């Protein structure tokens, strides 16, 4: 089935329930749902951009919506983007759903080019040399209406990927299941 942007907006306006599952075959049970759409609402405070989109409908990823997500998660310092790992986007969307909010997720850091990652490593001991950010598999996020610990708890409930706890933001990635940092 082909979906136009207008028909997707109609689904959203109709209040269709969202459900989220990573692209991986063995998705944790909390990520596999009975709903038929997945959505994200993202903002990038550094660029002023906002994306509020349904990116998956009835088992199909929507290429135009995925392109919008890739763009907002780009390395804004170098203005470079990559094909973001859909598992990371699915984990992000499932975390958002568990937070039961309509507030956009503020992107602290998405993709980082090797140049940007090296720059950040020089200025912070908390930046990994082989960061999942450089592979398009990680997102650092925060929200005004949810504390970093609330976001971390929601992400950890998924049992998918990595969840890092920091004072002012939460890291999620589509790597192996693990957790670190502040509770």
C-alpha positions in Angstrom: 0.0 0.0 0.0 1.3 3.5 -0.9 0.8 6.2 1.7 0.7 9.9 0.9 1.7 12.6 3.4 -2.0 13.7 3.5 -3.3 10.2 4.3 -0.7 9.8 7.0 -1.8 13.1 8.6 -5.3 11.8 8.5 -4.2 8.8 10.4 -2.5 10.9 13.0 -5.5 13.2 13.3 -7.7 10.2 13.7 -5.9 9.2 16.9 -4.5 5.9 15.6 -2.5 4.3 18.5 1.3 4.1 18.0 3.3 0.9 18.5 7.0 0.5 18.0 9.4 -2.4 17.3 13.1 -2.3 16.2 13.9 -3.5 12.8 15.8 -6.5 14.3 14.0 -9.8 14.1 14.1 -10.6 17.8 12.5 -7.5 19.1 12.0 -7.2 22.9 8.3 -7.8 23.6 7.6 -4.3 24.8 8.7 -3.0 21.4 6.4 -5.2 19.4 2.8 -3.9 19.5 -0.5 -4.3 17.9 -0.6 -0.7 16.5 0.2 0.0 12.9 2.2 3.3 13.0 5.4 4.6 14.5 6.2 8.2 14.9 8.8 10.6 16.3 8.7 14.2 17.2 12.2 15.7 17.3 13.6 19.2 17.6 17.2 20.4 17.2 17.8 23.5 19.3 21.1 24.2 17.5 19.4 24.5 14.1 15.9 25.4 15.0 14.5 22.4 13.0 11.5 20.3 14.1 10.3 17.0 12.7 7.0 15.5 13.6 6.4 12.5 11.4 5.0 9.0 11.1 7.9 7.0 9.6 6.4 3.5 9.6 3.0 2.3 8.7 1.7 -1.3 8.7 5.1 -2.9 8.4 6.6 -0.4 5.9 9.1 2.3 6.6 8.3 5.6 4.7 11.4 6.7 2.8 10.5 10.4 2.8 9.9 10.4 6.6 13.2 8.5 7.1 15.0 11.2 5.1 13.6 13.9 7.4 14.8 12.0 10.4 18.2 11.4 8.9 18.4 15.2 8.2 17.5 16.4 11.7 20.0 13.8 13.2 22.8 14.9 10.9 26.2 16.3 12.1 25.2 20.0 12.1 28.8 21.1 12.6 29.9 19.5 9.3 26.4 19.5 7.7 26.8 15.7 7.0 24.1 13.1 7.2 24.0 9.4 6.9 21.5 6.6 6.6 20.6 6.4 10.3 20.1 2.9 11.8 16.4 2.2 11.9 16.8 0.2 15.1 18.1 3.4 16.9 15.1 5.3 15.5 12.7 2.6 16.7 14.2 2.5 20.2 13.9 6.3 20.3 10.3 6.2 19.2 9.4 3.4 21.7 11.1 5.4 24.5 9.0 8.5 23.4 5.8 6.4 23.5 6.5 5.2 27.0 7.0 8.7 28.2 3.4 9.5 27.3 4.1 13.1 26.2 3.5 15.2 23.1 6.6 17.3 23.8 9.3 17.0 21.1 12.5 15.2 22.0 15.4 17.6 21.9 18.4 16.2 20.1 21.6 16.9 21.9 23.7 14.8 19.5 22.8 12.5 16.6 25.3 11.6 13.9 28.9 12.7 14.4 31.4 12.6 11.6 34.8 11.3 12.6 36.1 14.9 12.5 33.4 16.1 14.9 33.8 13.1 17.2 37.6 13.7 17.4 36.9 17.4 18.3 34.5 16.4 21.0 36.9 13.8 22.4 39.6 16.5 22.8 37.2 18.5 24.9 35.5 15.8 26.9 36.7 12.5 28.4 33.2 11.1 28.0 33.3 10.8 24.2 34.2 7.3 23.0 36.8 6.9 20.2 34.6 4.4 18.3 31.3 6.1 19.3 28.0 4.7 18.0 27.2 8.3 17.0 29.8 7.9 14.2 27.9 4.9 12.9 24.4 6.5 13.0 23.4 4.2 15.8 23.1 6.6 18.8 21.1 9.6 19.9 21.7 11.9 22.9 18.4 13.5 24.0 16.6 15.5 26.6 13.2 16.9 27.2 12.0 19.9 29.2 9.0 18.0 30.7 10.8 14.8 31.6 14.0 14.5 33.6 17.0 12.5 32.3 16.2 9.8 34.9 12.6 9.5 33.6 13.9 9.1 30.1 16.5 6.6 31.1 14.0 4.5 33.0 11.7 4.4 30.0 14.6 3.5 27.6 15.9 0.8 30.0 12.4 -0.8 30.2 12.7 -1.6 26.5 15.6 -4.0 27.0 17.1 -2.9 23.7 20.4 -1.3 23.0 22.5 0.9 25.2 21.2 3.5 27.7 23.7 6.0 29.2 22.8 8.2 32.1 24.3 11.7 32.2 23.5 14.7 34.4 21.6 16.7 31.7 20.8 14.1 28.9 20.2 10.5 28.1 22.1 8.4 25.5 20.4 5.7 23.6 21.8 3.4 20.9 21.1 0.3 19.0 24.3 -1.5 20.1 24.3 -4.4 22.6 21.9 -4.2 25.6 23.8 -2.4 28.4 23.4 0.6 30.8 25.8 3.0 32.5 26.1 6.3 34.3 23.6 7.9 36.6 20.5 5.9 37.6 
